[in-house]
């Protein structure tokens, strides 16, 4: 089992590899922790899963006007 620090490092590696904002991902992780009540570990693992299943890439393809860029 990975530590929270190892998970966060892995998450940031995904951010860097896909040119995804670390600040935006931190916001998402904090939402899961403070709004939903998840542990930091669960929130980070879930965010990593969003990279693995293509969800983050799909979100990045949608512009602010709701149209695909």
PAZAPA-4460 file (N, C-alpha, C; in steps of 0.05 Angstrom, whole numbers, plus 32768, in hexadecimal, padded with zeros to 4 digits):
% residues 69
    n_x    n_y    n_z   ca_x   ca_y   ca_z    c_x    c_y    c_z   seq   type   mol
   8011   7FE8   8000   8000   8000   8000   8012   8019   8000     1      X     A
   800B   802C   7FEF   801B   8045   7FED   8013   8058   8002     2      X     A
   8027   8069   800A   8021   807E   801D   8013   8095   800E     3      X     A
   8008   80A8   801D   7FFB   80BF   8012   800F   80CF   8001     4      X     A
   8028   80D2   800C   803D   80E1   7FFD   8043   80D3   7FE3     5      X     A
   8045   80B9   7FE2   804A   80AA   7FCA   8033   80AE   7FB6     6      X     A
   801A   80AD   7FC0   8003   80B1   7FAF   8003   80CD   7FA3     7      X     A
   8009   80E1   7FB3   8009   80FC   7FAA   801E   8100   7F95     8      X     A
   8036   80F4   7F99   804B   80F5   7F85   8042   80E9   7F6B     9      X     A
   8035   80D2   7F6C   802A   80C5   7F54   8016   80D7   7F46    10      X     A
   8004   80E3   7F56   7FF0   80F5   7F4B   7FFD   810C   7F3C    11      X     A
   8011   8118   7F49   801E   812F   7F3C   802E   8126   7F23    12      X     A
   8037   810E   7F22   8044   8104   7F0A   8030   8102   7EF3    13      X     A
   8018   80FA   7EF9   8003   80F9   7EE5   7FFD   8116   7EDC    14      X     A
   7FFC   8128   7EEF   7FF6   8144   7EE8   800C   814F   7ED4    15      X     A
   8025   814A   7EDB   803B   8154   7ECB   803B   8147   7EB0    16      X     A
   8036   812D   7EAF   8037   811E   7E96   8021   8127   7E83    17      X     A
   800A   812E   7E8E   7FF3   8136   7E7D   7FEE   8154   7E7C    18      X     A
   8001   8163   7E87   7FFF   8181   7E88   7FE5   818A   7E95    19      X     A
   7FDE   817D   7EAB   7FC7   8183   7EBB   7FCF   8194   7ED3    20      X     A
   7FC0   81A8   7ED9   7FC7   81BA   7EEF   7FC7   81AB   7F0A    21      X     A
   7FDD   81AD   7F18   7FDE   81A1   7F33   7FCB   81AF   7F45    22      X     A
   7FC8   81C9   7F42   7FB6   81D9   7F53   7F99   81D0   7F4F    23      X     A
   7F92   81CB   7F36   7F77   81C1   7F30   7F72   81A5   7F3C    24      X     A
   7F86   8194   7F3B   7F83   8179   7F46   7F82   817A   7F64    25      X     A
   7F93   818C   7F70   7F91   8190   7F8D   7F76   8199   7F96    26      X     A
   7F6A   81AB   7F86   7F4F   81B5   7F8C   7F3B   819D   7F8C    27      X     A
   7F3D   818C   7F78   7F2C   8175   7F76   7F30   8162   7F8D    28      X     A
   7F48   815C   7F94   7F4E   814A   7FAB   7F43   8156   7FC5    29      X     A
   7F47   8170   7FC9   7F3D   817D   7FE1   7F1E   817D   7FE1    30      X     A
   7F12   817F   7FCA   7EF4   817D   7FC9   7EEC   8161   7FD4    31      X     A
   7EF9   814C   7FCB   7EF2   8131   7FD4   7EF6   812E   7FF2    32      X     A
   7F0B   813B   7FFC   7F11   8139   8019   7EFE   8149   802A    33      X     A
   7EFA   8162   8023   7EEB   8174   8034   7ECD   8175   802F    34      X     A
   7EC5   816F   8016   7EA8   8170   8010   7E9B   8155   8012    35      X     A
   7EAA   8140   800A   7E9F   8125   800A   7EA7   8116   8023    36      X     A
   7EBD   811E   802F   7EC6   8111   8048   7ED8   80F9   8044    37      X     A
   7EE4   80F7   802C   7EF6   80E1   8027   7F11   80E6   8035    38      X     A
   7F20   80D0   8039   7F3B   80D3   8043   7F4C   80DE   802C    39      X     A
   7F63   80EA   8034   7F76   80F4   801F   7F7F   80DE   800D    40      X     A
   7F84   80C6   8018   7F8C   80AF   8008   7F77   80A8   7FF3    41      X     A
   7F5E   80A6   7FFC   7F49   809E   7FE9   7F45   80B3   7FD4    42      X     A
   7F47   80CD   7FDC   7F43   80E3   7FC8   7F59   80E2   7FB3    43      X     A
   7F72   80DE   7FBB   7F88   80DD   7FA8   7F86   80C5   7F96    44      X     A
   7F80   80AE   7FA2   7F7C   8096   7F92   7F66   8099   7F7D    45      X     A
   7F51   80A6   7F85   7F3B   80AB   7F72   7F44   80BE   7F5B    46      X     A
   7F52   80D3   7F63   7F5C   80E6   7F4E   7F6F   80D8   7F3B    47      X     A
   7F80   80C6   7F45   7F92   80B7   7F33   7F81   80A6   7F20    48      X     A
   7F6C   809A   7F2B   7F5A   808A   7F1A   7F4D   809A   7F04    49      X     A
   7F48   80B4   7F09   7F3C   80C6   7EF4   7F50   80CA   7EDD    50      X     A
   7F6A   80CA   7EE4   7F7E   80CB   7ECE   7F7E   80B1   7EBF    51      X     A
   7F7E   809A   7ECE   7F80   8080   7EC1   7F68   8079   7EB0    52      X     A
   7F50   8082   7EB7   7F38   807B   7EA7   7F32   8090   7E91    53      X     A
   7F43   80A5   7E8F   7F3F   80B8   7E7A   7F2D   80D0   7E80    54      X     A
   7F22   80D0   7E98   7F0F   80E6   7EA0   7F1D   8101   7E9F    55      X     A
   7F35   8103   7EAA   7F42   811D   7EAB   7F47   8127   7E8E    56      X     A
   7F50   8115   7E7D   7F55   811D   7E61   7F3B   8127   7E54    57      X     A
   7F25   811A   7E59   7F0B   8122   7E4E   7F03   813D   7E58    58      X     A
   7F07   8142   7E72   7F00   815C   7E7D   7F11   8172   7E70    59      X     A
   7F2A   816C   7E6C   7F3C   8180   7E60   7F34   8186   7E43    60      X     A
   7F26   8174   7E35   7F1E   8179   7E1A   7F06   818B   7E17    61      X     A
   7EF8   8191   7E2D   7EE1   81A2   7E2D   7EE9   81BE   7E34    62      X     A
   7EE3   81D1   7E24   7EE9   81ED   7E29   7ED6   81FA   7E3D    63      X     A
   7EDC   8212   7E44   7ECB   8221   7E58   7EAF   8225   7E4E    64      X     A
   7EAC   8226   7E33   7E91   822A   7E28   7E81   8210   7E25    65      X     A
   7E8D   81FA   7E2E   7E80   81E0   7E2C   7E84   81D1   7E12    66      X     A
   7E93   81DE   7E00   7E98   81D2   7DE6   7EB4   81C5   7DE6    67      X     A
   7EB7   81B0   7DD7   7ED0   81A2   7DD6   7EE5   81B4   7DC9    68      X     A
   7EFD   81B4   7DD4   7F13   81C3   7DC8   7F25   81B2   7DB7    69      X     A
***
